[in-house]
Amino acid sequence: MNVLSAVFSRQISSYLSTPSTYLSITAFLVISATLGLYTRQWLVYGDSHLQAFFHFHPWLYLLLIPALSTQLLALEHEAGFIDFLTTLPLTPTELVIGKYLAAWVIAGLALLLTFPMVIVINVLGTAANLVIASQFMASWLLAGSYLSVGFFICVLIHQRLVVFLLTLFLLLMAGSLSSVLDALEHQAPIWVIDNLTSLSPLIRFATIDHGSLLLRDGLYFISMIVAFLAATIVLL
């Protein structure tokens, strides 16, 4: 536990001392607030939840998550520290979990900084706070699943720019899966569409985003996180 907390603390310090962390979080906050307020104009229609605001999070995480993922192992590879880690009383599991939890906490912090939106909607009307809480949880789970993919890529590739671009590409492909399903709707068997639908993170997120935090959807994101972290530990 002491080793895990040390890895966690070191990674948090690395994020907090890197300007790109603040730039990516700022971009996430500014764009999410702008799109949530003006594109869907939820304030005009007096919605009691933040569905229009969270609707864009799967795409906005394409800015935040790759930036966080590049810092998970890239610095160690650049400094040659990754070889020194093998001489320490540190298991790959402790290294992966500690670093991943630090990245997930930073993503959660970026999400919490959007809390003024909750205050605004409560001031302007009667807000469905339980629905909003489920939307925040769904967004955090989505960020966690995206981060697990980014961490897996970090183990395969050492160049930071390549990690960023490949993570961005894979997450973009996952986000576009729903469009592919729409195109195949009348050209593929129903069972194929159903199986692909169950694999789409955006479709799962859209279900929770409406306020229906179902156990199977939550388990989908958790199982995705566990699967990619396990693969990362094996490769490392």
C-alpha positions in Angstrom: 0.0 0.0 0.0 2.9 2.4 0.8 4.4 1.7 -2.6 1.1 2.2 -4.4 0.6 5.6 -2.6 4.1 6.6 -3.5 3.5 5.9 -7.2 0.2 7.7 -7.0 1.7 10.8 -5.3 4.6 10.9 -7.8 2.2 10.8 -10.7 0.0 13.5 -9.3 3.0 15.7 -8.7 4.0 15.1 -12.3 0.6 16.2 -13.6 0.5 19.3 -11.4 4.0 20.4 -12.5 3.3 20.0 -16.2 1.8 23.0 -18.1 0.0 20.8 -20.6 -2.2 19.4 -17.8 -3.5 22.9 -17.1 -3.9 23.7 -20.8 -5.9 20.5 -21.5 -8.1 21.0 -18.4 -8.7 24.6 -19.3 -9.6 23.7 -22.9 -12.0 21.0 -21.7 -13.8 23.4 -19.3 -14.1 26.3 -21.7 -15.3 24.3 -24.7 -17.7 22.2 -22.6 -19.2 25.3 -21.0 -19.5 27.0 -24.4 -21.1 24.0 -26.1 -23.4 23.2 -23.2 -24.7 26.8 -22.8 -25.0 27.9 -26.4 -25.2 25.0 -28.8 -28.2 23.3 -27.1 -29.4 26.4 -25.2 -30.6 24.4 -22.2 -31.0 27.5 -20.1 -33.6 28.9 -22.6 -35.7 25.7 -22.4 -35.4 25.4 -18.6 -34.1 21.8 -18.5 -33.9 20.3 -15.0 -30.8 18.3 -15.8 -27.5 18.7 -17.7 -28.1 16.3 -20.6 -27.2 18.9 -23.2 -24.0 19.7 -21.3 -22.9 16.1 -20.9 -23.9 15.2 -24.4 -20.5 16.5 -25.7 -18.3 14.9 -23.1 -17.4 11.8 -25.2 -15.9 14.1 -27.8 -14.4 16.6 -25.4 -12.5 13.8 -23.7 -10.7 13.5 -27.0 -8.8 16.7 -26.0 -8.3 15.8 -22.3 -7.6 12.0 -22.2 -4.8 11.7 -24.8 -3.0 14.6 -23.1 -3.2 12.8 -19.7 -2.3 9.5 -21.3 1.0 10.8 -22.8 2.3 11.5 -19.3 1.7 8.1 -17.8 4.9 6.4 -19.0 6.4 8.7 -21.6 8.6 10.7 -19.1 10.0 7.5 -17.7 10.9 6.2 -21.1 12.5 9.6 -22.1 14.6 9.8 -19.0 15.5 6.1 -19.0 13.9 5.7 -15.7 11.7 2.8 -16.8 14.8 0.5 -16.6 15.6 1.7 -13.1 12.0 0.8 -12.0 12.7 -2.9 -12.6 15.3 -2.8 -9.8 12.9 -1.3 -7.3 10.6 -3.4 -5.0 7.7 -2.4 -7.2 5.4 -4.8 -9.1 3.9 -3.9 -12.5 0.5 -4.1 -10.8 1.4 -1.4 -8.3 2.9 0.8 -11.0 0.0 0.6 -13.3 -2.7 1.0 -10.7 -1.0 3.9 -8.9 -0.4 5.8 -12.2 -3.9 5.0 -13.5 -5.6 6.2 -10.3 -3.6 9.4 -10.4 -4.7 10.1 -14.0 -8.3 9.2 -13.2 -8.2 11.6 -10.2 -7.0 14.4 -12.5 -9.8 13.7 -15.0 -12.3 13.7 -12.1 -10.9 17.0 -10.9 -11.5 18.5 -14.4 -15.0 17.2 -14.2 -15.6 18.6 -10.7 -14.5 22.0 -12.0 -17.7 22.1 -14.1 -19.7 22.1 -10.9 -20.7 25.8 -11.3 -23.1 24.5 -14.0 -24.9 22.6 -11.3 -25.2 25.7 -9.2 -26.5 27.7 -12.1 -29.2 25.2 -12.9 -30.3 25.0 -9.3 -30.5 28.8 -9.0 -32.5 29.1 -12.2 -35.0 26.4 -11.5 -35.8 23.0 -9.9 -33.0 20.7 -10.8 -33.1 16.9 -10.9 -29.9 16.5 -8.8 -30.1 12.8 -8.7 -30.1 12.7 -12.5 -27.2 15.1 -12.6 -25.3 13.0 -10.1 -25.7 10.0 -12.3 -24.6 12.0 -15.3 -21.4 13.0 -13.5 -20.7 9.4 -12.5 -21.3 8.3 -16.1 -18.9 10.9 -17.4 -16.2 9.9 -14.9 -16.6 6.2 -15.8 -16.3 7.1 -19.5 -13.1 9.1 -18.8 -11.8 6.1 -16.8 -12.4 3.7 -19.7 -10.7 6.1 -22.1 -7.7 6.4 -19.8 -7.3 2.6 -19.6 -7.1 2.5 -23.4 -4.5 5.3 -23.3 -2.4 3.6 -20.7 -2.4 0.4 -22.8 -1.1 2.4 -25.8 1.6 4.0 -23.6 3.1 0.5 -22.9 3.2 -0.3 -26.6 4.6 3.0 -27.8 7.2 5.3 -26.2 7.0 8.5 -28.3 4.7 11.0 -26.7 3.3 12.4 -29.9 2.6 9.0 -31.3 0.8 8.0 -28.1 -1.3 11.2 -28.2 -2.2 10.7 -31.9 -2.9 6.9 -31.6 -5.0 7.4 -28.5 -6.9 10.2 -30.2 -7.5 8.0 -33.3 -8.7 4.9 -31.4 -11.1 7.0 -29.2 -12.4 8.8 -32.3 -13.0 5.4 -33.9 -14.9 4.2 -30.8 -16.9 7.4 -30.8 -17.8 6.9 -34.5 -19.0 3.4 -34.0 -22.6 4.6 -33.6 -22.5 6.2 -37.0 -21.2 3.0 -38.5 -24.1 1.1 -36.9 -26.6 3.6 -38.4 -25.1 2.9 -41.8 -25.3 -0.9 -41.4 -28.8 -0.9 -39.9 -30.4 -2.2 -43.1 -27.4 -4.1 -44.5 -26.3 -6.4 -41.7 -28.1 -9.0 -39.6 -29.8 -7.8 -36.4 -27.5 -9.9 -34.2 -24.4 -8.2 -35.6 -25.9 -4.8 -35.0 -26.9 -5.8 -31.4 -23.4 -7.1 -30.6 -21.7 -4.0 -32.0 -24.2 -1.8 -30.1 -23.2 -3.5 -26.9 -19.6 -2.6 -27.5 -20.1 1.1 -28.2 -19.1 3.3 -25.3 -21.0 6.2 -26.6 -24.3 4.3 -26.8 -23.7 3.1 -23.2 -22.9 6.6 -22.1 -25.9 8.0 -23.8 -28.1 5.6 -21.8 -26.7 6.8 -18.5 -26.6 10.4 -19.7 -30.4 10.3 -19.8 -30.4 9.6 -16.1 -30.8 5.9 -16.2 -27.7 4.6 -14.3 -28.2 0.9 -14.9 -25.9 -1.7 -13.3 -25.1 -3.3 -16.6 -23.9 0.0 -18.1 -21.8 0.7 -15.1 -20.3 -2.8 -15.2 -19.5 -2.3 -18.9 -17.2 0.6 -18.2 -15.7 -1.1 -15.1 -15.0 -4.3 -17.1 -13.5 -2.2 -19.9 -11.2 -0.5 -17.4 -10.2 -3.8 -15.7 -9.6 -5.5 -19.1 -7.2 -2.8 -20.5 -5.4 -2.4 -17.2 -4.9 -6.2 -17.0 -3.5 -6.2 -20.5 -1.2 -3.2 -19.6 0.1 -5.1 -16.6 0.8 -8.2 -18.6 2.7 -6.2 -21.3 4.6 -4.2 -18.8 
